[in-house]
Amino acid sequence: MTYTLITGASKGIGKSMAIECAKLGMNLILVARSMPLLEGLKQEITKDINIDVQLYAADLAKEGASAEVYEWCSRQKLSVDKLINNAGVNRFGSFDNLPLSEKKQVIQLNVNAVIEMTHYFLPDLLKQREAHILIVGSTSSFIPNPYMALYGSSKAFIYSFSRALRSELKRTNVSVSCLCPGPTKTDITSAAGMKEVDGWKANFEMSSESVARSGILGMLNKKAKIVPGFSNKLTVLLSYITPTGFLTDNAGALMKSMGK
C-alpha cells in the first residue's frame, strides 16, 4: 500500500488537493498544524470514499519538524510514492517594517521545509516503481513582488529548485512538477495582513478546487510547470517578454493597494 503525503493539508489548496487525490483512490498522509482540522477533513473524505487516511500534526515552520514527519512515517511503515509540498505562508508589508521572526518564518516554511521534506523522502521515492513530487510555487515565482518580497523570492527559489531537481531525476522513476497558481480563494490573503480581494480583482481569483485539480492532473501527467487558468498563463507569458522593472513597479503598486 502506498500513500500520497500532502503538507498544509487542512485548508485551502492543500485541503482541495487531499479531496481530489481521495477521489482518485489515493491513500493519504495529511500533515498540518491543526489536528482538529485534519480530523474533520478525514471524516469528510472517508464518509464517501474507502481509502486509508493517516494524520500527523506538525508545524513545518519549526526546526526539525520535517525530520519528525519522516521518522513517524518510517515507524508506521507508510510507503510514500507521491510527495506534495504545499505548506506555505505569506507576510505582507515593506521589508523594513516586518519583524525578523516573521521573515524567518516565511523562509523556513516556504523554502527550508520543502528542501528538508524532499531530502528525507527522496531516497524512498526512488525505490518506488513510479513516484511524483509536486511543489507549490506561484505566479510570483516569475515576477518580483514588492511588499511581498520574501514570499515572491521564496517561490522563485522553489520554481528554480523544482526544475533543477527534475532535470537531475529525469532518468529515474521520480517526476518533479511545480504548480504555479495565481490569486486563489483561500485565507492566505487575510492571514498575510492584506485586504480581501474584491471588485474587478476578484475576477482573477480561482477556486482552490480548480487549482488543486489542475495540480494533481498535471503531476500525474508529469508536467514540469503547471499554471492553472488563462489569466495566470498570460501573466507568466508577460513575465518573459516585458521588462522586469516595469512589471515589478506595477506589481508593487497593485500590492500596495491591497494593504490594510
C-alpha positions in Angstrom: 0.0 0.0 0.0 1.3 3.4 -1.0 0.4 6.9 0.2 0.3 10.5 -1.1 1.7 12.8 1.5 0.3 16.4 1.5 1.7 19.2 3.7 -0.5 22.1 4.6 -3.5 19.8 4.0 -6.0 21.3 6.5 -7.0 24.4 4.5 -7.1 26.0 1.0 -5.3 24.4 -1.9 -3.9 21.6 0.3 -7.3 20.6 1.5 -8.7 20.6 -2.0 -5.8 18.5 -3.2 -6.4 16.0 -0.5 -10.1 15.7 -1.6 -9.0 15.5 -5.3 -6.5 12.7 -4.5 -9.0 10.8 -2.5 -11.4 10.9 -5.4 -8.7 9.2 -7.5 -8.4 6.4 -4.9 -5.1 7.5 -3.3 -4.4 6.7 0.3 -3.3 9.8 2.1 -1.0 11.1 4.8 -2.2 14.6 5.7 0.2 17.0 7.6 -0.8 20.3 9.0 -0.6 22.2 12.3 -4.2 21.6 13.5 -5.2 18.1 14.3 -8.9 19.0 14.8 -9.0 20.4 11.2 -7.2 17.3 9.9 -9.7 15.0 11.7 -12.6 16.9 10.3 -11.1 16.6 6.8 -10.6 12.9 7.3 -14.2 12.4 8.3 -15.3 14.4 5.3 -13.2 12.2 2.9 -13.8 8.8 4.4 -17.6 9.1 4.7 -17.9 8.6 1.0 -14.5 7.2 -0.2 -12.9 3.9 1.0 -9.3 4.9 1.4 -6.8 4.9 4.3 -6.1 8.4 5.7 -3.3 8.9 8.2 -2.9 12.2 10.1 0.1 14.0 11.6 0.0 17.4 13.3 3.3 19.3 12.8 4.3 22.9 12.3 6.8 22.7 9.5 8.0 26.3 10.2 9.7 24.8 13.3 13.3 23.4 13.0 13.3 19.6 12.9 9.6 19.2 12.1 10.2 17.7 8.7 12.5 15.1 10.2 9.8 14.2 12.7 7.3 13.7 9.9 9.7 11.4 8.0 10.6 9.4 11.2 6.9 9.0 12.0 6.2 7.7 8.5 9.1 5.3 8.9 7.9 4.0 12.2 4.4 3.5 10.9 5.9 1.7 7.8 4.0 4.1 5.5 5.3 3.9 1.9 5.1 7.3 0.2 5.0 7.4 -3.6 3.7 11.0 -4.0 5.1 13.9 -2.1 3.1 17.2 -2.3 5.0 20.1 -0.8 2.1 22.6 -0.4 2.6 24.2 3.0 3.4 27.9 2.8 3.0 31.3 4.4 2.9 34.9 3.2 3.6 38.1 5.1 2.6 41.5 3.6 4.4 44.7 4.2 7.5 46.6 3.4 10.7 44.6 4.2 11.9 47.2 6.7 8.7 47.0 8.8 8.4 43.2 9.1 9.7 41.6 12.3 12.7 39.3 11.8 10.7 36.5 13.3 8.1 36.7 10.5 10.8 37.0 7.8 12.4 33.8 9.1 9.1 32.0 9.3 8.5 32.6 5.5 11.9 31.2 4.6 11.6 28.3 7.0 8.2 27.2 5.7 8.4 28.1 2.0 12.0 27.1 1.4 13.6 25.1 4.1 10.7 22.8 4.8 10.4 22.0 1.1 14.1 21.2 0.9 14.0 19.1 4.1 10.9 17.1 3.2 12.3 16.4 -0.3 15.7 15.4 1.2 14.2 12.9 3.6 11.6 11.3 1.3 13.5 11.3 -2.0 15.5 8.1 -1.2 12.3 6.2 -0.5 10.6 7.7 -3.6 13.5 6.4 -5.8 12.6 2.9 -4.6 9.1 3.0 -5.9 8.1 1.8 -9.3 6.8 5.3 -10.2 6.8 8.3 -7.9 6.0 12.0 -8.1 7.0 15.2 -6.3 4.7 18.2 -6.6 5.9 21.5 -5.2 3.5 24.5 -5.0 5.1 27.7 -6.3 3.2 30.7 -7.6 2.9 33.2 -10.4 5.1 35.2 -8.0 7.8 32.7 -9.0 8.2 34.8 -12.2 7.6 38.4 -11.1 9.3 40.2 -8.1 6.6 41.3 -5.7 7.3 44.5 -3.7 5.5 44.3 -0.3 5.7 40.5 -0.6 9.4 40.4 -1.3 10.2 37.3 0.7 7.1 35.4 -0.5 7.9 36.1 -4.1 11.6 35.3 -3.8 10.9 32.1 -1.9 8.5 31.0 -4.7 11.2 31.9 -7.3 13.6 29.7 -5.4 11.0 26.9 -5.3 10.4 27.0 -9.1 14.1 27.0 -9.9 14.7 24.2 -7.5 11.9 22.1 -8.9 13.2 22.5 -12.5 16.8 21.7 -11.5 15.7 18.6 -9.5 13.5 17.5 -12.3 16.5 17.5 -14.7 18.6 15.6 -12.2 16.0 12.9 -11.8 14.8 12.7 -15.5 16.4 9.3 -16.0 14.8 7.9 -12.8 11.3 6.9 -11.7 10.6 10.2 -10.0 8.9 13.0 -11.8 9.0 16.6 -10.4 6.4 19.2 -11.1 5.8 22.7 -9.9 2.3 24.1 -9.6 2.2 27.9 -10.0 -1.2 29.3 -9.2 -2.1 33.0 -9.2 -4.7 34.6 -6.9 -6.8 31.8 -5.3 -9.8 31.9 -2.9 -8.1 30.9 0.3 -7.4 32.6 3.7 -3.7 33.2 2.9 -4.5 36.8 1.9 -6.1 37.8 5.2 -3.6 35.8 7.1 -0.8 37.7 5.4 -2.3 41.0 6.5 -3.9 42.0 3.2 -7.4 43.1 2.2 -9.8 40.5 0.9 -9.8 40.7 -2.9 -12.9 42.5 -4.2 -14.2 44.4 -7.3 -12.5 43.7 -10.6 -9.6 41.9 -8.9 -11.9 39.2 -7.7 -12.5 38.2 -11.3 -8.9 36.8 -11.5 -9.3 34.6 -8.4 -9.6 30.9 -9.0 -11.2 28.4 -6.6 -8.9 26.2 -4.6 -10.7 23.2 -6.1 -9.9 24.1 -9.7 -6.3 24.9 -8.8 -6.0 21.6 -7.0 -7.5 19.7 -9.8 -5.0 21.2 -12.3 -2.1 20.5 -10.0 -2.9 16.8 -9.4 -3.7 16.1 -13.1 -0.5 17.9 -14.1 1.5 16.0 -11.6 0.2 12.6 -12.8 0.9 13.7 -16.4 4.5 14.5 -15.4 4.3 18.2 -16.4 7.2 20.3 -15.4 5.3 23.6 -14.9 1.6 23.7 -14.1 0.0 27.2 -14.5 -3.8 26.9 -14.0 -6.2 29.5 -15.6 -5.9 31.7 -18.7 -5.1 34.9 -16.8 -2.3 33.2 -14.9 -0.8 31.8 -18.1 -0.9 35.3 -19.6 0.8 36.7 -16.5 3.7 34.1 -16.9 4.0 34.8 -20.6 4.2 38.6 -19.9 7.0 37.9 -17.4 9.1 36.5 -20.2 8.6 39.4 -22.7 8.1 42.5 -20.5 10.9 44.5 -18.9 11.3 43.3 -15.3 11.4 46.9 -13.9 8.1 47.7 -15.5 6.5 44.5 -14.2 7.9 45.0 -10.7 6.8 48.6 -10.3 3.3 47.7 -11.5 3.1 44.6 -9.2 4.3 46.9 -6.3 1.5 49.4 -7.0 -1.1 46.6 -7.0 0.3 45.0 -3.9 0.4 48.4 -2.0 -3.2 49.0 -2.8 -4.1 45.7 -1.0 -2.6 46.7 2.3 -5.0 47.1 5.2 
